Amino acid sequence: AVSQQKRKLIEQGFGWAKTVGRMRQVMVRGLERVDQMFVLTMAAYNLTRMRTLGQIRLQAQ
């Protein structure tokens, strides 16, 4: 059960990167540039998650 919950969190990040982060078909060439784009996209996803987690935390107080 715990594995399924953790898997869902990971899959959400990759799904977000493909749809919102435009990682489904990258517009750059080369491993280094794709890696940089991936890191930047996942950092943006983490910032988005932090925003929503902060709102949930404020509502709990």
MDTraj code that builds the backbone (N, CA, C; nanometers):
import mdtraj as md
import numpy as np

residues = "ALA VAL SER GLN GLN LYS ARG LYS LEU ILE GLU GLN GLY PHE GLY TRP ALA LYS THR VAL GLY ARG MET ARG GLN VAL MET VAL ARG GLY LEU GLU ARG VAL ASP GLN MET PHE VAL LEU THR MET ALA ALA TYR ASN LEU THR ARG MET ARG THR LEU GLY GLN ILE ARG LEU GLN ALA GLN".split()
xyz = np.array([
    [0.0828, -0.1194, 0.0000],
    [0.0000, 0.0000, 0.0000],
    [0.0873, 0.1258, 0.0000],
    [0.1942, 0.1226, 0.0794],
    [0.2834, 0.2385, 0.0854],
    [0.3526, 0.2575, -0.0494],
    [0.3904, 0.1472, -0.1111],
    [0.4559, 0.1545, -0.2423],
    [0.3646, 0.2191, -0.3458],
    [0.2376, 0.1861, -0.3430],
    [0.1425, 0.2443, -0.4374],
    [0.1265, 0.3941, -0.4156],
    [0.1279, 0.4374, -0.2894],
    [0.1161, 0.5806, -0.2594],
    [0.2387, 0.6559, -0.3085],
    [0.3569, 0.6003, -0.2837],
    [0.4811, 0.6654, -0.3273],
    [0.4894, 0.6689, -0.4797],
    [0.4469, 0.5598, -0.5443],
    [0.4498, 0.5536, -0.6899],
    [0.3601, 0.6611, -0.7497],
    [0.2449, 0.6854, -0.6883],
    [0.1525, 0.7876, -0.7381],
    [0.2181, 0.9255, -0.7328],
    [0.2893, 0.9562, -0.6242],
    [0.3563, 1.0856, -0.6132],
    [0.4605, 1.1034, -0.7236],
    [0.5356, 0.9991, -0.7516],
    [0.6394, 1.0077, -0.8534],
    [0.5775, 1.0214, -0.9918],
    [0.4767, 0.9422, -1.0197],
    [0.4116, 0.9469, -1.1505],
    [0.3444, 1.0820, -1.1752],
    [0.2942, 1.1454, -1.0705],
    [0.2335, 1.2777, -1.0864],
    [0.3361, 1.3783, -1.1365],
    [0.4567, 1.3713, -1.0824],
    [0.5627, 1.4633, -1.1254],
    [0.5977, 1.4467, -1.2720],
    [0.6125, 1.3220, -1.3157],
    [0.6460, 1.2982, -1.4549],
    [0.5287, 1.3340, -1.5470],
    [0.4078, 1.3103, -1.5026],
    [0.2910, 1.3488, -1.5817],
    [0.2830, 1.4992, -1.5981],
    [0.3117, 1.5716, -1.4905],
    [0.3105, 1.7179, -1.4955],
    [0.4195, 1.7664, -1.5912],
    [0.5357, 1.7030, -1.5832],
    [0.6467, 1.7440, -1.6704],
    [0.6112, 1.7230, -1.8170],
    [0.5380, 1.6163, -1.8468],
    [0.5022, 1.5895, -1.9860],
    [0.3966, 1.6861, -2.0376],
    [0.2978, 1.7196, -1.9546],
    [0.1889, 1.8041, -2.0030],
    [0.2210, 1.9522, -1.9883],
    [0.2475, 1.9955, -1.8682],
    [0.2693, 2.1380, -1.8421],
    [0.4129, 2.1796, -1.8741],
    [0.5081, 2.0938, -1.8378],
    [0.6493, 2.1279, -1.8554],
    [0.7041, 2.1048, -1.9939],
    [0.6220, 2.0592, -2.0863],
    [0.6607, 2.0386, -2.2263],
    [0.7786, 1.9429, -2.2426],
    [0.7802, 1.8379, -2.1608],
    [0.8876, 1.7402, -2.1717],
    [0.8497, 1.6224, -2.2611],
    [0.7272, 1.6200, -2.3118],
    [0.6871, 1.5095, -2.3984],
    [0.7709, 1.5081, -2.5268],
    [0.7928, 1.6260, -2.5827],
    [0.8769, 1.6379, -2.7011],
    [0.9620, 1.7628, -2.6822],
    [1.0859, 1.7440, -2.6458],
    [1.1715, 1.8571, -2.6112],
    [1.2143, 1.9315, -2.7373],
    [1.2411, 2.0583, -2.7196],
    [1.2762, 2.1441, -2.8322],
    [1.4271, 2.1701, -2.8391],
    [1.5040, 2.1026, -2.7541],
    [1.6496, 2.1210, -2.7539],
    [1.7147, 1.9906, -2.7975],
    [1.8412, 1.9996, -2.8348],
    [1.9153, 1.8809, -2.8773],
    [2.0360, 1.8629, -2.7879],
    [2.0693, 1.7393, -2.7636],
    [2.1873, 1.7091, -2.6838],
    [2.1493, 1.6688, -2.5426],
    [2.2250, 1.5755, -2.4895],
    [2.1959, 1.5214, -2.3574],
    [2.2063, 1.6272, -2.2484],
    [2.3078, 1.7133, -2.2560],
    [2.3258, 1.8163, -2.1536],
    [2.2081, 1.9131, -2.1503],
    [2.1649, 1.9571, -2.2658],
    [2.0540, 2.0532, -2.2711],
    [1.9225, 1.9911, -2.2272],
    [1.8994, 1.8656, -2.2655],
    [1.7773, 1.7984, -2.2222],
    [1.7814, 1.7784, -2.0708],
    [1.8988, 1.7444, -2.0180],
    [1.9131, 1.7275, -1.8728],
    [1.8849, 1.8585, -1.8005],
    [1.9372, 1.9690, -1.8528],
    [1.9127, 2.0994, -1.7914],
    [1.7646, 2.1342, -1.7962],
    [1.7006, 2.1041, -1.9073],
    [1.5579, 2.1327, -1.9206],
    [1.4770, 2.0489, -1.8224],
    [1.5159, 1.9226, -1.8068],
    [1.4463, 1.8343, -1.7135],
    [1.4605, 1.8848, -1.5700],
    [1.5808, 1.9221, -1.5310],
    [1.6042, 1.9722, -1.3949],
    [1.5224, 2.0990, -1.3704],
    [1.5217, 2.1885, -1.4662],
    [1.4458, 2.3126, -1.4522],
    [1.2963, 2.2844, -1.4435],
    [1.2476, 2.1910, -1.5242],
    [1.1055, 2.1566, -1.5224],
    [1.0660, 2.0951, -1.3880],
    [1.1485, 2.0056, -1.3357],
    [1.1155, 1.9420, -1.2084],
    [1.1273, 2.0418, -1.0921],
    [1.2175, 2.1386, -1.1041],
    [1.2255, 2.2436, -1.0016],
    [1.0976, 2.3276, -1.0026],
    [1.0465, 2.3554, -1.1213],
    [0.9210, 2.4297, -1.1316],
    [0.8061, 2.3483, -1.0723],
    [0.8062, 2.2177, -1.0957],
    [0.7027, 2.1317, -1.0377],
    [0.7102, 2.1336, -0.8854],
    [0.8319, 2.1283, -0.8313],
    [0.8474, 2.1325, -0.6857],
    [0.7988, 2.2655, -0.6286],
    [0.8251, 2.3755, -0.6980],
    [0.7754, 2.5054, -0.6514],
    [0.6230, 2.5083, -0.6525],
    [0.5638, 2.4492, -0.7553],
    [0.4179, 2.4425, -0.7632],
    [0.3625, 2.3599, -0.6482],
    [0.4271, 2.2480, -0.6192],
    [0.3833, 2.1636, -0.5079],
    [0.3968, 2.2362, -0.3743],
    [0.5062, 2.3108, -0.3578],
    [0.5279, 2.3831, -0.2324],
    [0.4181, 2.4864, -0.2103],
    [0.3742, 2.5500, -0.3181],
    [0.2675, 2.6486, -0.3062],
    [0.1391, 2.5836, -0.2557],
    [0.1018, 2.4706, -0.3144],
    [-0.0229, 2.4051, -0.2727],
    [-0.0082, 2.3433, -0.1353],
    [0.1096, 2.2902, -0.1017],
    [0.1287, 2.2329, 0.0312],
    [0.1231, 2.3425, 0.1383],
    [0.1731, 2.4624, 0.1037],
    [0.1662, 2.5745, 0.1973],
    [0.0226, 2.6170, 0.2232],
    [-0.0605, 2.6128, 0.1207],
    [-0.2022, 2.6483, 0.1381],
    [-0.2720, 2.5457, 0.2248],
    [-0.2406, 2.4195, 0.2064],
    [-0.3016, 2.3150, 0.2894],
    [-0.2600, 2.3313, 0.4339],
    [-0.1346, 2.3654, 0.4545],
    [-0.0814, 2.3843, 0.5902],
    [-0.1498, 2.5022, 0.6596],
    [-0.1737, 2.6111, 0.5860],
    [-0.2397, 2.7273, 0.6441],
    [-0.3846, 2.6960, 0.6821],
    [-0.4517, 2.6157, 0.6012],
    [-0.5901, 2.5803, 0.6314],
    [-0.5989, 2.4905, 0.7535],
    [-0.4962, 2.4115, 0.7790],
    [-0.4979, 2.3198, 0.8931],
    [-0.4816, 2.3945, 1.0251],
    [-0.4204, 2.5108, 1.0217],
    [-0.3950, 2.5851, 1.1465],
    [-0.5146, 2.6581, 1.1926],
])
top = md.Topology()
chain = top.add_chain()
for i, resn in enumerate(residues, 1):
    res = top.add_residue(resn, chain, resSeq=i)
    for name in ("N", "CA", "C"):
        top.add_atom(name, md.element.get_by_symbol(name[0]), res)
traj = md.Trajectory(xyz[None], top)
